[in-house]
Amino acid sequence: MITEPPLGTIVCWFDPADDLHAAYQSTVSHLDVDEAEDPRRWFLADAGRSMGDPFTWPDLLDEMQHFRGPVELISSGRLEHTP
């Protein structure tokens, strides 16, 4: 199994034509403080659509098993500034 990326990461999968199929973000900002350890932290990253129910990392990998990915788009670090 692919190791779960850290919080704050955005990953995506591509269809067989190499078009973007889906991007998911890892966050706990939706959780109460008491629930910070909830493993269901992967949400659809498309701001134009409903966030929907969150996935655990293993469930998300199962859901996307026929697509190419995951490809990391944004890591949990900060992007370097380029002038």
PDB file as gemmi writes it, atoms N, CA and C in Angstrom:
CRYST1    1.000    1.000    1.000  90.00  90.00  90.00 P 1                      
ATOM      1  N   MET A   1       0.843  -1.191   0.000  1.00  0.00           N  
ATOM      2  CA  MET A   1       0.000   0.000   0.000  1.00  0.00           C  
ATOM      3  C   MET A   1       0.887   1.252   0.000  1.00  0.00           C  
ATOM      4  N   ILE A   2       0.401   2.282  -0.644  1.00  0.00           N  
ATOM      5  CA  ILE A   2       1.101   3.563  -0.707  1.00  0.00           C  
ATOM      6  C   ILE A   2       0.938   4.272   0.632  1.00  0.00           C  
ATOM      7  N   THR A   3       2.035   4.764   1.181  1.00  0.00           N  
ATOM      8  CA  THR A   3       2.003   5.451   2.468  1.00  0.00           C  
ATOM      9  C   THR A   3       1.186   6.731   2.371  1.00  0.00           C  
ATOM     10  N   GLU A   4       0.378   6.996   3.397  1.00  0.00           N  
ATOM     11  CA  GLU A   4      -0.453   8.201   3.422  1.00  0.00           C  
ATOM     12  C   GLU A   4       0.411   9.446   3.557  1.00  0.00           C  
ATOM     13  N   PRO A   5       0.208  10.424   2.651  1.00  0.00           N  
ATOM     14  CA  PRO A   5       0.951  11.683   2.758  1.00  0.00           C  
ATOM     15  C   PRO A   5       0.528  12.462   4.007  1.00  0.00           C  
ATOM     16  N   PRO A   6       1.340  13.421   4.443  1.00  0.00           N  
ATOM     17  CA  PRO A   6       0.997  14.203   5.633  1.00  0.00           C  
ATOM     18  C   PRO A   6      -0.182  15.141   5.384  1.00  0.00           C  
ATOM     19  N   LEU A   7      -0.744  15.645   6.476  1.00  0.00           N  
ATOM     20  CA  LEU A   7      -1.823  16.627   6.383  1.00  0.00           C  
ATOM     21  C   LEU A   7      -1.387  17.815   5.539  1.00  0.00           C  
ATOM     22  N   GLY A   8      -2.329  18.402   4.841  1.00  0.00           N  
ATOM     23  CA  GLY A   8      -2.043  19.567   4.020  1.00  0.00           C  
ATOM     24  C   GLY A   8      -1.630  19.217   2.606  1.00  0.00           C  
ATOM     25  N   THR A   9      -1.599  17.924   2.289  1.00  0.00           N  
ATOM     26  CA  THR A   9      -1.199  17.486   0.958  1.00  0.00           C  
ATOM     27  C   THR A   9      -2.426  17.412   0.050  1.00  0.00           C  
ATOM     28  N   ILE A  10      -2.228  17.746  -1.221  1.00  0.00           N  
ATOM     29  CA  ILE A  10      -3.255  17.568  -2.244  1.00  0.00           C  
ATOM     30  C   ILE A  10      -2.704  16.581  -3.256  1.00  0.00           C  
ATOM     31  N   VAL A  11      -3.466  15.540  -3.538  1.00  0.00           N  
ATOM     32  CA  VAL A  11      -3.060  14.524  -4.502  1.00  0.00           C  
ATOM     33  C   VAL A  11      -4.123  14.394  -5.577  1.00  0.00           C  
ATOM     34  N   CYS A  12      -3.732  13.894  -6.751  1.00  0.00           N  
ATOM     35  CA  CYS A  12      -4.706  13.745  -7.829  1.00  0.00           C  
ATOM     36  C   CYS A  12      -4.501  12.429  -8.555  1.00  0.00           C  
ATOM     37  N   TRP A  13      -5.522  12.064  -9.304  1.00  0.00           N  
ATOM     38  CA  TRP A  13      -5.506  10.879 -10.149  1.00  0.00           C  
ATOM     39  C   TRP A  13      -5.927  11.287 -11.550  1.00  0.00           C  
ATOM     40  N   PHE A  14      -5.419  10.557 -12.557  1.00  0.00           N  
ATOM     41  CA  PHE A  14      -5.712  10.837 -13.953  1.00  0.00           C  
ATOM     42  C   PHE A  14      -6.407   9.642 -14.597  1.00  0.00           C  
ATOM     43  N   ASP A  15      -7.289   9.943 -15.564  1.00  0.00           N  
ATOM     44  CA  ASP A  15      -7.978   8.876 -16.280  1.00  0.00           C  
ATOM     45  C   ASP A  15      -7.058   8.289 -17.355  1.00  0.00           C  
ATOM     46  N   PRO A  16      -7.502   7.250 -18.074  1.00  0.00           N  
ATOM     47  CA  PRO A  16      -6.629   6.624 -19.087  1.00  0.00           C  
ATOM     48  C   PRO A  16      -6.166   7.570 -20.206  1.00  0.00           C  
ATOM     49  N   ALA A  17      -6.879   8.668 -20.444  1.00  0.00           N  
ATOM     50  CA  ALA A  17      -6.466   9.643 -21.455  1.00  0.00           C  
ATOM     51  C   ALA A  17      -5.539  10.703 -20.863  1.00  0.00           C  
ATOM     52  N   ASP A  18      -5.114  10.511 -19.619  1.00  0.00           N  
ATOM     53  CA  ASP A  18      -4.256  11.442 -18.883  1.00  0.00           C  
ATOM     54  C   ASP A  18      -4.928  12.781 -18.593  1.00  0.00           C  
ATOM     55  N   ASP A  19      -6.251  12.787 -18.549  1.00  0.00           N  
ATOM     56  CA  ASP A  19      -6.984  13.971 -18.100  1.00  0.00           C  
ATOM     57  C   ASP A  19      -7.176  13.862 -16.589  1.00  0.00           C  
ATOM     58  N   LEU A  20      -7.158  15.001 -15.921  1.00  0.00           N  
ATOM     59  CA  LEU A  20      -7.365  15.011 -14.473  1.00  0.00           C  
ATOM     60  C   LEU A  20      -8.730  14.431 -14.138  1.00  0.00           C  
ATOM     61  N   HIS A  21      -8.743  13.447 -13.284  1.00  0.00           N  
ATOM     62  CA  HIS A  21     -10.005  12.816 -12.883  1.00  0.00           C  
ATOM     63  C   HIS A  21     -10.507  13.369 -11.557  1.00  0.00           C  
ATOM     64  N   ALA A  22      -9.627  13.423 -10.560  1.00  0.00           N  
ATOM     65  CA  ALA A  22     -10.040  13.884  -9.238  1.00  0.00           C  
ATOM     66  C   ALA A  22      -8.817  14.305  -8.431  1.00  0.00           C  
ATOM     67  N   ALA A  23      -9.019  15.297  -7.586  1.00  0.00           N  
ATOM     68  CA  ALA A  23      -7.979  15.740  -6.658  1.00  0.00           C  
ATOM     69  C   ALA A  23      -8.576  15.748  -5.257  1.00  0.00           C  
ATOM     70  N   TYR A  24      -7.809  15.282  -4.308  1.00  0.00           N  
ATOM     71  CA  TYR A  24      -8.256  15.213  -2.918  1.00  0.00           C  
ATOM     72  C   TYR A  24      -7.258  15.925  -2.026  1.00  0.00           C  
ATOM     73  N   GLN A  25      -7.786  16.542  -0.977  1.00  0.00           N  
ATOM     74  CA  GLN A  25      -6.931  17.232  -0.014  1.00  0.00           C  
ATOM     75  C   GLN A  25      -7.069  16.579   1.349  1.00  0.00           C  
ATOM     76  N   SER A  26      -5.969  16.577   2.090  1.00  0.00           N  
ATOM     77  CA  SER A  26      -5.948  16.010   3.429  1.00  0.00           C  
ATOM     78  C   SER A  26      -6.035  17.144   4.438  1.00  0.00           C  
ATOM     79  N   THR A  27      -7.101  17.131   5.235  1.00  0.00           N  
ATOM     80  CA  THR A  27      -7.298  18.191   6.211  1.00  0.00           C  
ATOM     81  C   THR A  27      -8.065  17.666   7.419  1.00  0.00           C  
ATOM     82  N   VAL A  28      -7.865  18.312   8.547  1.00  0.00           N  
ATOM     83  CA  VAL A  28      -8.674  18.030   9.731  1.00  0.00           C  
ATOM     84  C   VAL A  28      -9.422  19.288  10.157  1.00  0.00           C  
ATOM     85  N   SER A  29      -9.409  20.312   9.299  1.00  0.00           N  
ATOM     86  CA  SER A  29     -10.054  21.576   9.675  1.00  0.00           C  
ATOM     87  C   SER A  29     -11.562  21.424   9.856  1.00  0.00           C  
ATOM     88  N   HIS A  30     -12.156  20.383   9.294  1.00  0.00           N  
ATOM     89  CA  HIS A  30     -13.589  20.136   9.438  1.00  0.00           C  
ATOM     90  C   HIS A  30     -13.931  19.441  10.744  1.00  0.00           C  
ATOM     91  N   LEU A  31     -12.928  18.964  11.469  1.00  0.00           N  
ATOM     92  CA  LEU A  31     -13.170  18.166  12.666  1.00  0.00           C  
ATOM     93  C   LEU A  31     -13.149  19.016  13.928  1.00  0.00           C  
ATOM     94  N   ASP A  32     -13.877  18.549  14.922  1.00  0.00           N  
ATOM     95  CA  ASP A  32     -13.783  19.153  16.250  1.00  0.00           C  
ATOM     96  C   ASP A  32     -12.415  18.784  16.827  1.00  0.00           C  
ATOM     97  N   VAL A  33     -11.958  19.580  17.779  1.00  0.00           N  
ATOM     98  CA  VAL A  33     -10.656  19.321  18.394  1.00  0.00           C  
ATOM     99  C   VAL A  33     -10.584  17.898  18.951  1.00  0.00           C  
ATOM    100  N   ASP A  34     -11.672  17.414  19.532  1.00  0.00           N  
ATOM    101  CA  ASP A  34     -11.688  16.069  20.107  1.00  0.00           C  
ATOM    102  C   ASP A  34     -11.530  14.990  19.041  1.00  0.00           C  
ATOM    103  N   GLU A  35     -11.821  15.311  17.784  1.00  0.00           N  
ATOM    104  CA  GLU A  35     -11.807  14.317  16.724  1.00  0.00           C  
ATOM    105  C   GLU A  35     -10.582  14.440  15.814  1.00  0.00           C  
ATOM    106  N   ALA A  36      -9.552  15.114  16.267  1.00  0.00           N  
ATOM    107  CA  ALA A  36      -8.388  15.389  15.423  1.00  0.00           C  
ATOM    108  C   ALA A  36      -7.702  14.115  14.926  1.00  0.00           C  
ATOM    109  N   GLU A  37      -7.922  12.995  15.569  1.00  0.00           N  
ATOM    110  CA  GLU A  37      -7.304  11.735  15.150  1.00  0.00           C  
ATOM    111  C   GLU A  37      -8.194  10.947  14.192  1.00  0.00           C  
ATOM    112  N   ASP A  38      -9.301  11.504  13.766  1.00  0.00           N  
ATOM    113  CA  ASP A  38     -10.213  10.834  12.838  1.00  0.00           C  
ATOM    114  C   ASP A  38      -9.468  10.540  11.531  1.00  0.00           C  
ATOM    115  N   PRO A  39      -9.408   9.292  11.090  1.00  0.00           N  
ATOM    116  CA  PRO A  39      -8.670   8.969   9.863  1.00  0.00           C  
ATOM    117  C   PRO A  39      -9.406   9.357   8.573  1.00  0.00           C  
ATOM    118  N   ARG A  40     -10.682   9.778   8.682  1.00  0.00           N  
ATOM    119  CA  ARG A  40     -11.440  10.157   7.483  1.00  0.00           C  
ATOM    120  C   ARG A  40     -11.144  11.619   7.162  1.00  0.00           C  
ATOM    121  N   ARG A  41      -9.989  11.891   6.593  1.00  0.00           N  
ATOM    122  CA  ARG A  41      -9.554  13.261   6.404  1.00  0.00           C  
ATOM    123  C   ARG A  41      -9.287  13.645   4.949  1.00  0.00           C  
ATOM    124  N   TRP A  42      -9.651  12.778   3.981  1.00  0.00           N  
ATOM    125  CA  TRP A  42      -9.405  13.064   2.569  1.00  0.00           C  
ATOM    126  C   TRP A  42     -10.697  13.517   1.900  1.00  0.00           C  
ATOM    127  N   PHE A  43     -10.719  14.780   1.486  1.00  0.00           N  
ATOM    128  CA  PHE A  43     -11.886  15.393   0.870  1.00  0.00           C  
ATOM    129  C   PHE A  43     -11.604  15.750  -0.582  1.00  0.00           C  
ATOM    130  N   LEU A  44     -12.646  15.715  -1.405  1.00  0.00           N  
ATOM    131  CA  LEU A  44     -12.537  16.187  -2.770  1.00  0.00           C  
ATOM    132  C   LEU A  44     -12.082  17.635  -2.748  1.00  0.00           C  
ATOM    133  N   ALA A  45     -11.065  17.983  -3.529  1.00  0.00           N  
ATOM    134  CA  ALA A  45     -10.455  19.312  -3.468  1.00  0.00           C  
ATOM    135  C   ALA A  45     -11.084  20.310  -4.434  1.00  0.00           C  
ATOM    136  N   ASP A  46     -12.096  19.899  -5.191  1.00  0.00           N  
ATOM    137  CA  ASP A  46     -12.753  20.782  -6.150  1.00  0.00           C  
ATOM    138  C   ASP A  46     -13.665  21.740  -5.406  1.00  0.00           C  
ATOM    139  N   ALA A  47     -13.274  22.987  -5.343  1.00  0.00           N  
ATOM    140  CA  ALA A  47     -14.046  23.984  -4.589  1.00  0.00           C  
ATOM    141  C   ALA A  47     -15.409  24.253  -5.214  1.00  0.00           C  
ATOM    142  N   GLY A  48     -15.597  23.910  -6.481  1.00  0.00           N  
ATOM    143  CA  GLY A  48     -16.862  24.159  -7.154  1.00  0.00           C  
ATOM    144  C   GLY A  48     -17.925  23.126  -6.864  1.00  0.00           C  
ATOM    145  N   ARG A  49     -17.552  22.055  -6.180  1.00  0.00           N  
ATOM    146  CA  ARG A  49     -18.512  21.001  -5.876  1.00  0.00           C  
ATOM    147  C   ARG A  49     -18.572  20.777  -4.369  1.00  0.00           C  
ATOM    148  N   SER A  50     -19.607  20.081  -3.957  1.00  0.00           N  
ATOM    149  CA  SER A  50     -19.747  19.743  -2.543  1.00  0.00           C  
ATOM    150  C   SER A  50     -18.553  18.896  -2.099  1.00  0.00           C  
ATOM    151  N   MET A  51     -18.103  19.120  -0.886  1.00  0.00           N  
ATOM    152  CA  MET A  51     -16.972  18.361  -0.358  1.00  0.00           C  
ATOM    153  C   MET A  51     -17.321  16.874  -0.247  1.00  0.00           C  
ATOM    154  N   GLY A  52     -18.572  16.541   0.006  1.00  0.00           N  
ATOM    155  CA  GLY A  52     -18.954  15.139   0.132  1.00  0.00           C  
ATOM    156  C   GLY A  52     -18.399  14.511   1.391  1.00  0.00           C  
ATOM    157  N   ASP A  53     -18.602  13.214   1.498  1.00  0.00           N  
ATOM    158  CA  ASP A  53     -18.104  12.488   2.657  1.00  0.00           C  
ATOM    159  C   ASP A  53     -16.599  12.288   2.536  1.00  0.00           C  
ATOM    160  N   PRO A  54     -15.891  12.383   3.655  1.00  0.00           N  
ATOM    161  CA  PRO A  54     -14.436  12.170   3.612  1.00  0.00           C  
ATOM    162  C   PRO A  54     -14.092  10.689   3.493  1.00  0.00           C  
ATOM    163  N   PHE A  55     -12.882  10.426   3.050  1.00  0.00           N  
ATOM    164  CA  PHE A  55     -12.365   9.070   2.920  1.00  0.00           C  
ATOM    165  C   PHE A  55     -11.201   8.879   3.885  1.00  0.00           C  
ATOM    166  N   THR A  56     -10.984   7.633   4.277  1.00  0.00           N  
ATOM    167  CA  THR A  56      -9.702   7.275   4.878  1.00  0.00           C  
ATOM    168  C   THR A  56      -8.740   7.077   3.705  1.00  0.00           C  
ATOM    169  N   TRP A  57      -7.450   7.099   3.961  1.00  0.00           N  
ATOM    170  CA  TRP A  57      -6.476   6.902   2.888  1.00  0.00           C  
ATOM    171  C   TRP A  57      -6.648   5.545   2.194  1.00  0.00           C  
ATOM    172  N   PRO A  58      -6.779   4.439   2.939  1.00  0.00           N  
ATOM    173  CA  PRO A  58      -6.979   3.145   2.248  1.00  0.00           C  
ATOM    174  C   PRO A  58      -8.257   3.119   1.408  1.00  0.00           C  
ATOM    175  N   ASP A  59      -9.336   3.717   1.904  1.00  0.00           N  
ATOM    176  CA  ASP A  59     -10.586   3.753   1.141  1.00  0.00           C  
ATOM    177  C   ASP A  59     -10.441   4.596  -0.120  1.00  0.00           C  
ATOM    178  N   LEU A  60      -9.704   5.700  -0.024  1.00  0.00           N  
ATOM    179  CA  LEU A  60      -9.485   6.551  -1.188  1.00  0.00           C  
ATOM    180  C   LEU A  60      -8.659   5.809  -2.236  1.00  0.00           C  
ATOM    181  N   LEU A  61      -7.631   5.085  -1.823  1.00  0.00           N  
ATOM    182  CA  LEU A  61      -6.843   4.295  -2.765  1.00  0.00           C  
ATOM    183  C   LEU A  61      -7.707   3.246  -3.449  1.00  0.00           C  
ATOM    184  N   ASP A  62      -8.601   2.613  -2.704  1.00  0.00           N  
ATOM    185  CA  ASP A  62      -9.522   1.631  -3.299  1.00  0.00           C  
ATOM    186  C   ASP A  62     -10.456   2.301  -4.304  1.00  0.00           C  
ATOM    187  N   GLU A  63     -10.965   3.464  -3.956  1.00  0.00           N  
ATOM    188  CA  GLU A  63     -11.894   4.206  -4.817  1.00  0.00           C  
ATOM    189  C   GLU A  63     -11.235   4.595  -6.149  1.00  0.00           C  
ATOM    190  N   MET A  64      -9.952   4.908  -6.115  1.00  0.00           N  
ATOM    191  CA  MET A  64      -9.241   5.402  -7.300  1.00  0.00           C  
ATOM    192  C   MET A  64      -8.379   4.338  -7.976  1.00  0.00           C  
ATOM    193  N   GLN A  65      -8.600   3.072  -7.658  1.00  0.00           N  
ATOM    194  CA  GLN A  65      -7.691   2.019  -8.100  1.00  0.00           C  
ATOM    195  C   GLN A  65      -7.566   1.872  -9.614  1.00  0.00           C  
ATOM    196  N   HIS A  66      -8.521   2.313 -10.406  1.00  0.00           N  
ATOM    197  CA  HIS A  66      -8.446   2.160 -11.863  1.00  0.00           C  
ATOM    198  C   HIS A  66      -7.875   3.395 -12.552  1.00  0.00           C  
ATOM    199  N   PHE A  67      -7.416   4.354 -11.793  1.00  0.00           N  
ATOM    200  CA  PHE A  67      -6.875   5.595 -12.337  1.00  0.00           C  
ATOM    201  C   PHE A  67      -5.375   5.684 -12.045  1.00  0.00           C  
ATOM    202  N   ARG A  68      -4.667   6.496 -12.833  1.00  0.00           N  
ATOM    203  CA  ARG A  68      -3.227   6.680 -12.610  1.00  0.00           C  
ATOM    204  C   ARG A  68      -3.022   7.679 -11.480  1.00  0.00           C  
ATOM    205  N   GLY A  69      -2.264   7.294 -10.498  1.00  0.00           N  
ATOM    206  CA  GLY A  69      -2.006   8.150  -9.355  1.00  0.00           C  
ATOM    207  C   GLY A  69      -1.805   7.315  -8.112  1.00  0.00           C  
ATOM    208  N   PRO A  70      -1.679   7.909  -6.974  1.00  0.00           N  
ATOM    209  CA  PRO A  70      -1.800   9.345  -6.740  1.00  0.00           C  
ATOM    210  C   PRO A  70      -0.525  10.108  -7.124  1.00  0.00           C  
ATOM    211  N   VAL A  71      -0.741  11.306  -7.607  1.00  0.00           N  
ATOM    212  CA  VAL A  71       0.331  12.234  -7.915  1.00  0.00           C  
ATOM    213  C   VAL A  71       0.211  13.380  -6.933  1.00  0.00           C  
ATOM    214  N   GLU A  72       1.292  13.709  -6.252  1.00  0.00           N  
ATOM    215  CA  GLU A  72       1.259  14.772  -5.262  1.00  0.00           C  
ATOM    216  C   GLU A  72       1.308  16.125  -5.965  1.00  0.00           C  
ATOM    217  N   LEU A  73       0.296  16.964  -5.714  1.00  0.00           N  
ATOM    218  CA  LEU A  73       0.255  18.297  -6.298  1.00  0.00           C  
ATOM    219  C   LEU A  73       0.878  19.323  -5.371  1.00  0.00           C  
ATOM    220  N   ILE A  74       0.459  19.309  -4.123  1.00  0.00           N  
ATOM    221  CA  ILE A  74       0.937  20.267  -3.125  1.00  0.00           C  
ATOM    222  C   ILE A  74       1.342  19.468  -1.898  1.00  0.00           C  
ATOM    223  N   SER A  75       2.557  19.680  -1.455  1.00  0.00           N  
ATOM    224  CA  SER A  75       2.993  18.990  -0.252  1.00  0.00           C  
ATOM    225  C   SER A  75       2.522  19.765   0.972  1.00  0.00           C  
ATOM    226  N   SER A  76       2.788  19.231   2.126  1.00  0.00           N  
ATOM    227  CA  SER A  76       2.395  19.919   3.357  1.00  0.00           C  
ATOM    228  C   SER A  76       3.324  21.078   3.678  1.00  0.00           C  
ATOM    229  N   GLY A  77       4.380  21.218   2.908  1.00  0.00           N  
ATOM    230  CA  GLY A  77       5.290  22.355   3.089  1.00  0.00           C  
ATOM    231  C   GLY A  77       4.813  23.562   2.303  1.00  0.00           C  
ATOM    232  N   ARG A  78       5.586  24.612   2.310  1.00  0.00           N  
ATOM    233  CA  ARG A  78       5.226  25.814   1.564  1.00  0.00           C  
ATOM    234  C   ARG A  78       5.939  25.800   0.231  1.00  0.00           C  
ATOM    235  N   LEU A  79       5.269  26.325  -0.790  1.00  0.00           N  
ATOM    236  CA  LEU A  79       5.896  26.445  -2.094  1.00  0.00           C  
ATOM    237  C   LEU A  79       6.990  27.489  -2.030  1.00  0.00           C  
ATOM    238  N   GLU A  80       8.080  27.259  -2.737  1.00  0.00           N  
ATOM    239  CA  GLU A  80       9.146  28.249  -2.778  1.00  0.00           C  
ATOM    240  C   GLU A  80       8.704  29.434  -3.619  1.00  0.00           C  
ATOM    241  N   HIS A  81       9.070  30.606  -3.170  1.00  0.00           N  
ATOM    242  CA  HIS A  81       8.724  31.825  -3.902  1.00  0.00           C  
ATOM    243  C   HIS A  81       9.645  31.957  -5.107  1.00  0.00           C  
ATOM    244  N   THR A  82       9.052  32.170  -6.275  1.00  0.00           N  
ATOM    245  CA  THR A  82       9.852  32.420  -7.476  1.00  0.00           C  
ATOM    246  C   THR A  82       9.489  33.787  -8.000  1.00  0.00           C  
ATOM    247  N   PRO A  83      10.495  34.650  -8.236  1.00  0.00           N  
ATOM    248  CA  PRO A  83      10.211  36.010  -8.705  1.00  0.00           C  
ATOM    249  C   PRO A  83       9.643  36.055 -10.097  1.00  0.00           C  
TER     250      PRO A  83                                                      
END                                                                             
